[in-house]
Amino acid sequence: MDEVFVEQIVKRRISISGILLRMLFIFLTLAGLMSMMILGMLGFTIAILLGYATYLVWAYTSVEYEYSFLNGELSVDKIIGQRKRKSIANYDIKEAEIVAPLVSDAVVRASGNAIIKDYSTRTNNNDVYAMIINNSNGKFKVVFEPNEKVLEAMYHVRPAIVKKGEQL
């Protein structure tokens, strides 16, 4: 069997709480800058610390997911602030029951009491797919947004379970 390797990066939409947190820290940093007039050097130190905290909040609310599909295994990595990469999960497509659009009847029927793992951009998008995995750890509904290349690679390995949008 020939090797199949495809990867894709998707950027997760920032949640309302992330936006509010960013705005709060920007406001606190500006307040720290204004406190320099009253507190002098202490105000300057507070402004620097708040500026760094704002930078960290900005970076940690910027999240991307990388999907890597290699020889029947979907690997999901989380990239925080375009710097820090963490491997989140590996899913073997041989353990999958179905890979289909999230809103399809087959996914709704198969997902039952599955644990949901959401690695999507969280936008209202028709390109969101779900993969139902049933293994020794339980039943999982993996939500992700593969592009056409990732879907083709999955179809190449397990054509019976991969249902593209137009095949429904």
N, C-alpha and C positions, 0 to 999 in steps of 0.2 A: 504494500500500500504506500502510495506517495505521501510525502509530508504536506500538510495544509497549515499555513500560518497566516493569520490576519489579525491586525490590531486596529483599534479605534479609540479616540478620546472624545468624551462628551462633557460639557460644562453644565453643572447643576445650577439651576436658577436659585438666586438668593431668596431665602424666606423673608417674610415680613419681620420676624423677630431679628434676623440678621441685619436687615436694613435699619431697624430701630436701634439696635446695638451700635451700629456704625455711626448713626446720627448722634446718639448719646455721647459716644467717646469723642467725636469731633467737637461737640458743644463743651464737654469737660476740658478738652485741650485748649479751646479758646478762652474758657474761664480761667484756666491755669496761666495762660499768657497774660491775661488782664490782671491776675493777682500779683504779677511781678512788680507792678507799680506800688502796691501796698506792702507786700512781704519781702521785696528785694530779692536777695539771693535764694531764699527759701522758695519764693514763687517761681524763680527760674528753674530750680530743681524739680518742683512739682510739674511745671510745664513740660520739661524734658521727659519725665516719667510718664505723664499722660500721653505725650506724643508717641512714645514707644508702645504704650498699651494700645493706642489707636492703630498703629501699624500692625500689631499682632492680631487685633480684632479684625482688621481689614483682610489680613492674610488667611486667617482661620475661617472666615465666612466665604472664602473663595474656594470652592471644591470642584474637582473634576474626577471623572471615573474613566479608567482605561480598561477596555475589554480586549483581552488577548485570547485568540482561539488557536490552539496548537494540537493537532492530531486528536480531536475529540474531547479536548478539555478547555472549558471556558474559565479563564482566570480574570478576576476583577481586582483592580488596584485603585486605591483612593489617593488622589494627588491634592494636597492641601497647599494653597498659596503658590502654586506652580513650582514648589520646591521639595516638599516632603512627600515621599511616596511610601504607601503602606499597602501590603498585599492583604486584601480582605477575605477573599474566598476563591476556591477552585471547585468547579462543578464538572463532573464527567457526563458527557452527553449520552453515554451508554445507560446511565441511570435515569434519564429523562423520559417522561411519559409523553410529553407534547411540547412543542415550541410553536407558538401562534400569537397573533395579535391579542393584546390584553383584553379587549372587549368581545372576543369571539366566544361563541357558545361552548366550544370544546374546552377552553381554559376555565370558564365559569363552572362548568360541570366537574372538571378534574380538580379544581383548587380546593373544594370542600373546606376542610379545617387545616389547611396548610399554613405554615409560618411564612409571612411575607418578608422578603428581602428586596428592598427597593434601591436599585442602582441607576435610576433614570434621571433625566434632567428636571423632572417635576413640572413640565409645561403641559398645557393641553394640546397634545400632539397625537396624531393618528399613527405614528411610527413606533409606538410603545408595544413591546412584545413581552410575553411571559413564558418562562420555562418551568414546567412542573417537574420537580425532582423528588423521587421517592427512594431513599436509601436508609442505611442503618441509623442515621441521626434523626430521621423523621421525614415528614413531607414538607417541601419548601416550594414556594411560588417566587421565583426569581424574576423581578421586573427590571427590564433593561431596554435600551434603544439601539439595536444593532443597525448598521447600515447594510446596503445590499451585499457588500463583499463578505461581511460576517455571516449573513443569512445564507449566502451561497456556499460558504465553507461548511456551515452546519448541515446544509442540505446534502453536500457531497459525502459527509460522514454518515448521516442518518436520514435519508430521504423520506422514510415512512412517517416520521414524527414532525418534521418541519413543515409548517403550513404558512405560506406567505400570504399577504393581504389579498391578493387576487385569486388565490386557490380556495378560498372559503366558500 
